[in-house]
Amino acid sequence: MFSLFVPESVRAVKEGISKKTLINDVMAGVIVGIVALPLAIAFAIASGVKPEQGIFTAVVAGFIISCFGGSRVQIGGPTGAFIIVVFEIVAQYGYDGLAVATMMAGAMLLIMGVSKLGGAIRFIPYPMTVGFTSGIALIIFTTQIPDFFGLSLSNVPGSFLGKLGAYAGGMDTANLQALAVGAATLAILLFWPKVTRKVPGSVVAIIATTILTALLGLDVETIGSRFGSVPTCLPSPSIPKVNWEMIKQLSSPAFTIAMLAAIESLLSAVVADGMIGKRHNANMELVAQGLANLVVPLFGGIPATGAIARTATNVKSGGTTPVAGIIHAITLLLILLFFGKWAVLIPMATLSAILMIVAYHMSEWRFFVKLLKSQPADVAVMLVTFGLTVFVDLTVAIEVGVVMASLLFMNRMANLTKIKRRTQDLENDPHALASRKVPRRVEIFEINGPFFFGAANRFKDTLKVVREKPKVLILRCRHILMIDATALHALEEMVEEAQREETLLILSGVHAQPLICLEQSGLYYQIGEDNIYTNIDDALNGARRFLGIEEVPLPVPFVPTVSREIKTVDGL
């Protein structure tokens, strides 16, 4: 069992890391560390906390996720997916509330990983993921409008439409210099990749706009003017204030953080698998995410997960082992120690433009538009999740999305389960009743598909079509591979009714899982071992014995003869 929870860093060391691989990983780690710096600052500010808290998160979480993760190239840190939920928690409970929620989410992730639930995340419906991701992207984009235009707003409503109204009403306070800085940042971000991709456009944009703002003395808000000085070292670990009432209130947001962390980290790991040709360990990855989110709040950090863009940058830069992720964290720490004091000069308009581009790439609008042409149920899940994310709350959106998608899936499965009488056999079915003589007063029904609670009522309704009470009722189970408690209860009611009406109930072709369930529930003995047969011919003869009719000899199975003639091919 313990072999399933070995970090990829340990596996990589055991396999051996060559000098060339080590050099490539170090170079990739440095590049990703530089790329992660502006994003960590921007995500922290957008989340309602101080800029350095984003860097603390990237350093601590990035190191832990790379050391203990189940992916060789995963880069961990703060991401845009958390912005909405983190902002709401901080606004309502302060940073201590956020720290408690993050640690609770870490514990949930740890339990999910140890319980081997990593594979279960893939069952999250894609329309739901697109819905809340697009909703998050839209909110991130709109919340950057004030800084991008340099608006002076005294009171901004919490609702999405209220924010848009406040922005529109405050456009007369726009700062043209801030707008110029934001527009210049957008231009660099859009056109720099055409020059070179070796140097990240976000880094170029920050350096260029910060220098121009300082040299020209532009009247724009900066990190320093809003937040003051930025620390140049990691803080000492401290335990947040916790009380039982806070834990109860934060359980739902903590679940949202855990779900977002699990979905995004495993999605990022899957993308990385396709780029490097290896498979990640989903359960070990969840364990690492859990550890990171348990430890990060002790250093003043915010929720962290695997970052798709930074992970892809790591692979494209030559990273192949967890060493690159560790170097990325060390690089950020060194930048904080030696260059952190210069971060106060970064214009807020620059960071807002960077986040707007992040939101655009995060929105997956092409997939959103494409999914609008899908089945109505999938469209409904996506639109409901999107609408709740934007207009209500991300936590509600995820909870409702999961429930709605599950209900729609169960409805689809129930529709796939077919319950038919003997007159509805398929012509090409070798086990069809058309070639068999069914005694009078014998009714035969067949269930085709999973027999679970979604199909139980349909089963009851189908049985009602029999007007004349049969002497024998045969239920063919050859296509039932699964049965649940509700279906067992429906079957139990059928057994009791058959006994009241003195009708013999016979089961035919019962598979292993249903047979075990029947035995555990006691129905096996209530029906009677002699009334459960492996095939329809035995079941029909059992009905004949009950009715006192002569039995029909069982058909001899066809066994094809094998020719012993040996022919040569091409002289062999």
Secondary structure, DSSP 8 states (H G I E B T S, - for coil): -GGGG--HHHHHHHH---HHHHHHHHHHHHHHHHHHHHHHHHHHHHTTS-HHHHHHHHHHHHHHHHHH-SSSS--EE--GGGHHHHHHHHHHHHHHHHHHHHHHHHHHHHHHHHTT-GGGGGGS-HHHHHHHHHHHHHHHHHHTHHHHHT---S---SSHHHHHHHHHHTGGG--HHHHHHHHHHHHHHHHHHHH-SSS-HHHHHHHHHHHHHHHHT----BHHHHH----SS----------HHHHHHHHHHHHHHHHHHHHHHHHHHHHHHHHHT----HHHHHHHHHHHHHHGGGGT----EE-HHHHHHHHHTT--STHHHHHHHHHHHHHHHHHGGGGGGSBHHHHHHHHHHHHHHHS-HHHHHHHTTS-HHHHHHHHHHHHHHHHT-HHHHHHHHHHHHHHHHHHHHHHH-EEEEGGG--TT-TT-GGGS---TTEEEEEEES-BSHHHHHHHHHHHTT--S--SEEEEEEEE---B-HHHHHHHHHHHHHHHHTT-EEEEES--HHHHHHHHHHTHHHHH-GGGEESSHHHHHHHHHHHHT--------------------STT-
